Amino acid sequence: MVISLRRKKVEAVPKEEYDYSTNGCAHYAQRIWRPLGFDETDALANFFVENVVEDFRAVERAHKSKRGLRALASFALGGKGGFKDYVKGIVYDQLEVV
């Protein structure tokens, strides 16, 4: 698959090479907020956690990913609260909370 971005073509990352644990939504968001200069606070972390947990597509995406097993297990074993704890761990690992 090739994605076209304003006349430039970018190869999509093959599914088997995509690493959900090092390139998930928290990592993507981090690449946005840091250049914008947001303070990395508990409020910012909670904003991301709540929005991921409330978006059921996050679990669906994990289901489609080979690397999403931990996310699915957290949901299967702990329900929404377990999934929230899992997401919170990932988000806080990416933040330098002040």
BELJONOR-V461834 format. One record per residue. N is the residue number from 1. SS is DSSP state (~ for helix, > for strand, _ for the rest). BURIAL is # if it has 16 or more other ideal C-beta (glycine too) atoms within 10 Angstrom, else .. Layout:
((N | SS | BURIAL) (N | SS | BURIAL))
This chain:
((1 | _ | .) (2 | > | .) (3 | > | .) (4 | > | .) (5 | > | .) (6 | _ | .) (7 | _ | .) (8 | > | .) (9 | > | .) (10 | > | .) (11 | > | .) (12 | _ | .) (13 | _ | .) (14 | _ | .) (15 | ~ | .) (16 | ~ | .) (17 | ~ | .) (18 | _ | .) (19 | _ | .) (20 | _ | #) (21 | _ | .) (22 | _ | .) (23 | _ | .) (24 | _ | #) (25 | ~ | #) (26 | ~ | #) (27 | ~ | .) (28 | ~ | .) (29 | ~ | #) (30 | ~ | .) (31 | ~ | .) (32 | ~ | .) (33 | ~ | .) (34 | ~ | .) (35 | ~ | .) (36 | ~ | .) (37 | _ | .) (38 | _ | .) (39 | _ | .) (40 | _ | #) (41 | _ | .) (42 | ~ | .) (43 | ~ | .) (44 | ~ | #) (45 | ~ | #) (46 | ~ | .) (47 | ~ | .) (48 | ~ | #) (49 | ~ | #) (50 | ~ | .) (51 | ~ | .) (52 | ~ | #) (53 | ~ | #) (54 | ~ | .) (55 | _ | .) (56 | _ | .) (57 | ~ | .) (58 | ~ | #) (59 | ~ | #) (60 | ~ | .) (61 | ~ | .) (62 | ~ | #) (63 | ~ | .) (64 | ~ | .) (65 | _ | #) (66 | ~ | .) (67 | ~ | .) (68 | ~ | #) (69 | ~ | .) (70 | ~ | .) (71 | ~ | #) (72 | ~ | .) (73 | ~ | .) (74 | ~ | #) (75 | ~ | #) (76 | ~ | .) (77 | ~ | .) (78 | ~ | .) (79 | ~ | .) (80 | ~ | .) (81 | ~ | .) (82 | ~ | .) (83 | ~ | #) (84 | ~ | #) (85 | ~ | .) (86 | ~ | #) (87 | ~ | #) (88 | ~ | #) (89 | ~ | .) (90 | ~ | #) (91 | ~ | #) (92 | ~ | #) (93 | ~ | .) (94 | ~ | #) (95 | _ | #) (96 | _ | .) (97 | _ | .) (98 | _ | .))
